[in-house]
Amino acid sequence: MKFTEQLWQEISPIYSAILTHGFVNELTLGSLPSSTFQYYIQQDALYLTDFSRALNQLAARATTPNDMLSFTQFAQNAILVERALHESYFTLYDIQPETAKMPACFAYINYLLATTSLQSVAVGAAAVLPCFWIYREVGNYIHQRASQQNPYRSWIDTYASEAFDQSVSQMLALTDQYAENASAAEREKMRDAFRVSSRLEWYFWNDAYTQNRWLV
Ligand SMILES: Cc1ncc(CO)c(N)n1
């Protein structure tokens, strides 16, 4: 079994919780209140900018030109997706960019920046992998079920697209390659990082669904 297949098995309960979450369910049905989606998209704009920074950090620290190129391209794509998706929804809903990260976004992004900066590139790669993989799986899941009239169609199409699928496959191959060259202890850290980020993906949607804000 590939290392990444093992990773996916280990987050199976987390992935199930994501698929059955109210946010994903209502996004699929198109019944998600636009205020909920607005909170999500505002937080996600902040997320994607720093996600790009985390990927650039891996690009700077990777040792082969091929890996550097992959990470730089991922970093660039995150900014391009942020522009395309968020500018269209920001215009559509006439919403302002948010500057404050709410708890899940704050936790997730700080975790990704710390991990890609202070841990090995292999562990950093495992930490960013759920951002790719879970979105592809959730994107496809929703795409198969959503109607053409779904108001969140362009979001759905982005993550169910062939272009995104290719990035995800590339990121999976990269992670398997890092795992092959890693020690057993290092692979353990990669598994932990993958699990932590997967969990934070759930929290990200949960914060949007509950419109969570700092309580103090
Ligand atoms: C929180 C989150 N995770 C992953 C993605 C996809 O890169 C995204 N846009 N937002």
The ligand as an SDF file (V2000), in Angstrom:
LIG
                    3D

 10 10  0  0  0  0  0  0  0  0999 V2000
   -9.4880   25.7320    4.2170 C   0  0  0  0  0  0  0  0  0  0  0  0
   -9.1160   25.3450    2.8290 C   0  0  0  0  0  0  0  0  0  0  0  0
   -8.4600   24.1990    2.6250 N   0  0  0  0  0  0  0  0  0  0  0  0
   -8.1050   23.8370    1.3840 C   0  0  0  0  0  0  0  0  0  0  0  0
   -8.4040   24.6290    0.2960 C   0  0  0  0  0  0  0  0  0  0  0  0
   -8.0410   24.2060   -1.0950 C   0  0  0  0  0  0  0  0  0  0  0  0
   -6.7740   24.5830   -1.4070 O   0  0  0  0  0  0  0  0  0  0  0  0
   -9.0770   25.8390    0.5460 C   0  0  0  0  0  0  0  0  0  0  0  0
   -9.4060   26.6840   -0.4500 N   0  0  0  0  0  0  0  0  0  0  0  0
   -9.4250   26.1670    1.8130 N   0  0  0  0  0  0  0  0  0  0  0  0
  1  2  1  0
  2  3  1  0
  2 10  2  0
  3  4  2  0
  4  5  1  0
  5  6  1  0
  5  8  2  0
  6  7  1  0
  8  9  1  0
  8 10  1  0
M  END
$$$$
